[in-house]
Amino acid sequence: MICRKAANMEKREVKRYIFIAVLAIAVCVICQNFSVIASFVSIILGALKSLVIGFFIAYIFNIILIRFEKLYFPKSTSKLANLTRRPVCIASAFAITLAIIVLILIIVIPEIAKAFGVIYSELPDAFTTAKDFVTGKLNEYPQIQEKISSLEFDWADIAGKLSKLLTSGVAGILSSAVGIIGGLTSTVTNLVLGVIFAIYLLMRKDKLIRDANRIRRAYFSDDFNKKSAIVLKTANTTFQSFFVGQFVEAIILGSLCFIGMKLLKLPYAAMSGTLVGVTAFIPIVGAFLGAGISAFIILTVNPMQALVFVIFLIILQQLEGNIIYPKVVGGSIGLPSVWTLAAVTIGGGLFGVLGMILGVPLTATLYKLSFHALENKESELGIAPVEDSEKTSKKQKKSDKRKKTVSKK
């Protein structure tokens, strides 16, 4: 028996050393051929782009689909209701999303075009007014006043130069038109294929989940399945809570912005509320981005109203950051504000806007899983959590005080 145990231990040691050696060789090969491997990975990711887009669309729309299916004759057991529930709910989810996108474009684009038209028409007069104002304030400095007064811009000449610049660039644009059309065609193709793949996933999601569970039970151990189930459940719950909470928070913030601007009689209320609400999908910094664009557009109408809008939005942002976001989103994902800021910063630096959006739920998932592992380790070692120990010490202090008061009496 002792010899067998020793032999088994030796086999485990040999396997471990072999694994370490293979891993070291693999790392060396990857480091030496990093450019080749990186290009190969980029080709694979490019081929899988439409499938990745489809999976992401399916996951987002599945959140909407689950809620629609609860409203579509939920108590009915008829064949017709069961047969039409999934297709009708999928079509409704896509139709409502498309309608929202079209409505946002109808509200935002004409107002932005109108604002830039105002900028183009009023910029020369605004420059003249600003120049007169500055020269009037610089009576004590005649040299500076003279230089500013001598500033003149021939706006017709500037417009002519811009038109020449655009005309000269037409040849370059035409030469690269094939590449632009090819890139646009590729993007549209990937998006269309992604939508088709998402619809297929949503239609067959029950069977796909059953097949995945069968594969897990057949090829992986029970311990691995339990751990992976905890990870997947935590990630799914966190991501769903984040997207739902972020959507609700964006609607609340956009609505409050619209109502406040109407009460303050500020221009472009509908456009600003829509922009602030849409950009609020980006955690923390999104609303400021929408506010900056809106403030610039309001500035074309009245600078004082733009200042009022900025002050109003700062107050609204404080209300959103301290009350709305922690209640609607922060409480649902359970991530402290410092980690939320870190997730947005790092995610934005690595993957841009998409990294800002997905960084928060991903960090929240890792945060929950790390604390779950810590709690399991503490329970194995018999260590009481800090909160429990603090509660126990407080209870002990209260009981000691009661004993002292009883003894005094």
Summary of the structure (lengths in Angstrom):
residues: 409
radius of gyration: 30.8
end to end distance: 69.7
largest distance: 104.7
contacts: 1070
relative contact order: 0.06
helix: 89%
strand: 0%
